[in-house]
């Protein structure tokens, strides 16, 4: 597992809706970190653009920043690399709007990821 500081410099995988970021930030500050981890590889984020943006806002505003030190992300480099190798494709060819095939049969399936 990784903390915010391990992934804070990664580029977002997609555009974010500022209203959604604000809602997530409020939820994190009220309830703590809940749900699936942000998934990332050595190439960048796979999921979690809105959640990472919310964590960045928490860092910038210096609100209750304890969550920044919690485990919030998981490195899935090996899973993604295996998928790319089996399908003769590169990172740039991955469809981040549909991740089911990439994570089928892995521990990631235990989470309900919206991109699935």
JOLINGI-V739195 format. One record per residue. N is the residue number from 0. RES is the residue in three letters. PHI is phi as a letter, one per 20 degrees, with the letter a starting at -180 (* if undefined). Layout:
n & res & phi
N & RES & PHI
N & RES & PHI
This chain:
n & res & phi
0 & UNK & *
1 & UNK & c
2 & UNK & e
3 & UNK & g
4 & UNK & f
5 & UNK & f
6 & UNK & d
7 & UNK & g
8 & UNK & e
9 & UNK & f
10 & UNK & f
11 & UNK & f
12 & UNK & e
13 & UNK & b
14 & UNK & f
15 & UNK & c
16 & UNK & e
17 & UNK & f
18 & UNK & f
19 & UNK & f
20 & UNK & g
21 & UNK & f
22 & UNK & f
23 & UNK & f
24 & UNK & g
25 & UNK & g
26 & UNK & f
27 & UNK & f
28 & UNK & f
29 & UNK & e
30 & UNK & d
31 & UNK & n
32 & UNK & f
33 & UNK & c
34 & UNK & n
35 & UNK & f
36 & UNK & f
37 & UNK & f
38 & UNK & d
39 & UNK & b
40 & UNK & c
41 & UNK & f
42 & UNK & e
43 & UNK & q
44 & UNK & f
45 & UNK & d
46 & UNK & c
47 & UNK & n
48 & UNK & g
49 & UNK & f
50 & UNK & f
51 & UNK & f
52 & UNK & f
53 & UNK & f
54 & UNK & f
55 & UNK & f
56 & UNK & f
57 & UNK & f
58 & UNK & f
59 & UNK & f
60 & UNK & e
61 & UNK & l
62 & UNK & f
63 & UNK & g
64 & UNK & e
65 & UNK & g
66 & UNK & f
67 & UNK & f
68 & UNK & d
69 & UNK & e
70 & UNK & f
71 & UNK & c
72 & UNK & b
73 & UNK & c
74 & UNK & e
75 & UNK & d
76 & UNK & g
77 & UNK & f
78 & UNK & f
79 & UNK & f
80 & UNK & f
81 & UNK & f
82 & UNK & f
83 & UNK & f
84 & UNK & f
85 & UNK & f
86 & UNK & d
87 & UNK & l
88 & UNK & c
89 & UNK & d
90 & UNK & g
91 & UNK & f
92 & UNK & e
93 & UNK & f
94 & UNK & e
95 & UNK & f
96 & UNK & e
97 & UNK & b
98 & UNK & d
99 & UNK & g
100 & UNK & f
101 & UNK & f
102 & UNK & d
103 & UNK & g
104 & UNK & n
105 & UNK & d
106 & UNK & f
107 & UNK & f
108 & UNK & g
109 & UNK & f
110 & UNK & e
111 & UNK & e
112 & UNK & e
113 & UNK & g
114 & UNK & f
115 & UNK & f
